[in-house]
């Protein structure tokens, strides 16, 4: 997909750049948690499972966690463990 919605504390903005391109350029600052989502590493504070057993990443200042796909769960867990 050619367009990406970037969400930040002050709102969101639509940019014309594929997610894979952003991941390649900023992979040291972001981690892929789902086929359609990158998250800033510095804002991750942990992982939780919801009532349905879905793994979710917890972020500073955001009440609702973001879903981590099964495909990316192992890498995200390793990254979170390494950060602690």
N, C-alpha and C positions, 0 to 999 in steps of 0.2 A: 504494500500500500504506500502510496506516495505522500499522504498527509498524516501528520501526527499531532495529537492534542497534548500539549505540555501543560500539566497542572502544577501549580505552585501556591504558596500561602496566600498570595494576593489575587488568585483567580486562575484563569487558563488562557492559552493562546494556541491558535492553529498554525502549524508551520508546514512548509512544503519540503519535507525531507523524509525518506524512508527510515523506519525504526532501525533496520540493520545498519544503515549508514551512521546513525547516532551511536549505536552500540560499538561500532568499530572505532569511531573517533573518541568516544568518552568512556570506553569500557573500564578504565581504571577508576572512574568516579561513580559508575552505575552498574547495577546487576540486573540481569534479565530474570524476572520472576514468572513470566507467562509469555506466550507467543506474541501477545499484544501489549506487553508492559515492561518498562525499565523503571528501576527505582534508585534514587540517590543513596549510595551506601552509607553516607554519613548520617542519614536520618533514620536508619533502621535501628530499632531498639530491642527487637526480639521477634520470636515466632510463637504462634499459638495455633491450636486446632479449634475450629468452631464446633457447634453441637452436631453437625453432620460429618465431622471428621475431616473437614477441608482445612489444609494448612494455610495460614494467613500470616503475612509479614506485618508487624506492628511498627508504626512510624511515629516519630515525635510530632505532637500537636494534632494528631488525627485519631479520632475515636475508633473508626471502623477500619479493620485490617484489610489488606489487599490480598486476593487469592494468589497462591503460588501453585503453579501447575505441577502435576506429578513428575513431568519430564524435567523440570528445573529444581525440584525440591532438594535433591541431594547437594547440588552446587550451592544453593542458597543456605542450607544448613551448615555446610563447611565454611562459607563466608562468614556467617553469623558467629560460629564457634571461634573462628580465627580472630574476629574483632573483639571478643570478650577476653 
